[in-house]
Amino acid sequence: MSQSGGGSHSLAFRVMRLCRPSFNVDPPLRLHPSDLFVGEDIFDDPLAAPSLPPLLSPATSSPSPDPNYRYRFLLHHSSDAMGLSALLVLPQSFGAIYLGETFCSYISINNSSTFEVRDVIIKAEIQTERQRILLLDTSKSPVETIRAGGRYDFIVEHDVKELGPHTLVCTALYNDGDGERKYLPQFFKFIVANPLSVRTKVLILFRVKWSVLSRYVDNLNVLFNSLGESECHVFIFDGDWKYETTFLEACIENHTKSNLFMDQVDFEPAQNYTSATLKGDGHHSERESLIRETFKPPILIRSGGGIYNYLYQLKSSADNSAQLKVEGSNVLGKLQITWRTNLGEPGRLQTQQILGTPTTKKEIELQVVEVPSIINLQRPFVLKLSLTNQIDREIGPFEVSLSDNGSYVERAVMINGLQSMVVPQVEALGSTELHLNLIATKTGIQRISGITVFDSKEMKSYEPLPDLEIFVNMD
């Protein structure tokens, strides 16, 4: 669709999109010459069938060139039934333009008057809802003349990076035959659509130590409710709490009207992760696997809703685990996707950052390191704790104590000795161990609650340690 300014002009723009041609399909129904003379059942007659080929040979032989194309409806080869001719058709309009493609256009400015025009300044630009992109500007070197009936041709290219309406604006400033300076604008509008959609799903494997699992039993419902709906979680009961392995599933769906051949669908992990692509075992020999790895065949995603799933394994770097906690980042990485259409038209997209489970940014983290296997009534025991500084500066000193929970119920477990323990300053991203002396006053399953850290310098308290359940034996 084009629009130009009012008034008569000697010049006019003509625009053709430069893209791969399409196959020319001849719509008329073609037939075999034998169908014109006999029916299908004549081949079942044992007497007539042998004499039929010589009778039809003149009609079925390839015709000589004829300007009237009298044989154009005849099937001379079995492939003629598809209707595909030997011709390719150049684009008749802008057609469908998709995000990630390169919009390439052949533009011709024609002089349709009977006199030449001089000093032609030509500009071409793409306008979107967000920006204007200049593609061509001849202000510094104007076209000197365009003769009567002549034209000036040029080609512009633009990598399509935005969805929605686009306008190709072509303008010309020139002197006509009377020496009058005229300005010609023309507009060519098109819509950019999304060629594919990417849906992701995150699977996270946790490792949980049996000895510390009991203190999270009451909080598991809170934990599960806090996890995202688009994520699945597997718990392996071994080791300490930590993110072990993350699996990312990416489902790519084709929204175009042509098949897409995926040359590359690579996952670029964030700096704290390493990534590996997981593929199904196709039972290929070692030699075939090596060839397929060297010459990777493209993966076909069919038109009109075809899908393909990719699976990636992500592992967090041990060296960056502390830094990851400090930043509180849940960015996993992004996908780089390249493809080609049926006739080799290339396309390229990059997804936004894919997010995993949000990590809460905390200044310190208090964890239980070891709980005695046997705890007796009225016998002191030591609870080993670890205090970790998760920021990039030194903090402290601290006081560790059992906070008052506001109830009048007597505690079953309390501190043995001084009611607060002083912990010196902790260096940036460092940790320190502390031993808390406790004593139990009741038997059975009891709960240690309210272990709190207080910053003596900044005069603030941190979240208490989650409740920990222990079993107290009779002495």
C-alpha angles and dihedrals in degrees: 000000000000134000127189136187122268126267131052118299134189092214132059133179123233118192130194124178113236108222138124113301121243130235116269110233117200104217102200115105111249125212141189117256092233089065089065094059109030140019128250093258094064090083088063091061107092092205100047099039098069093052096045101080096058090050093052098040095094091051095046097046117106109272124233119249109290125182090213092059090221092164098048093108095053125101107235094164133023091242090061089078090074090067093230112142127196091259133097122209123224116226112281094193140006089275122185113343118192136199112265096030127112112246107215121180135184108216125192124186109203130200105216096173130094095246134056125257124220142208096018115189110195127193130180125184142161118235122199132170089269109033151002118239120198113221102172135009124173095179092118094046110025121195103261099213142350110200124224108285090009131118144204117222132197140160127229130191133197132179106228109229103154134065125226135037120357130184126204104210117199118184134178129192112193148148114249127208093281091052092251115146110233134184121213121189123182128181129206114189130199139162125237114214133191111261096199144002128226121210119186135197125191124213115190126192116209127194115214125185114229092222093058098035093087093067090058097047094097091046100048093096090052089048095050093045091053093056118096122258091233091058134078123201133203121195121210113190103222133091125009131310108291143123105264110171133357125201120200120199117196120193113196119197124194114227097175129097093241134061117267121217108205110218095176136008104171128168115222106202126212117261092266095057141062120211136209128181115233119212133184119256105259092184092243123162119250091255093049091048091052091050092047090050092050097042103032111199114221118254115239119227108184124230125264102033105338113157138199129187127219126192126203131185116216126192125188117235112248092215092057099042093101093046090049090056092048095053093043087217122166096180112130100180140262140274125247110205127186127174146162132219128228093285097038101267104160128225135179134191137176120202126222119261111296113225129215130190111329113248119213116232109231130174094216137013124207115199137176110243102178138002120194112255092222123040119180130200116269091001119120116241134183124239112201115216135181123214114198127193108217099183131079098250137063116268137182161003098214140193119216117201145142107267123220108256092204095246127113093224112119114248116248091205123038141163116280107220127351110026093225131042121212117224119191124231117298119220122236112292088354133124140210135198124229134187117220116201111219138170131202121222099184134049129234128036108349134174129232106208140166101036099164135183118216122193105222094194100048093030097228137123128226130216112289121249112268113263115277123208122214136175117236119204129206112260 
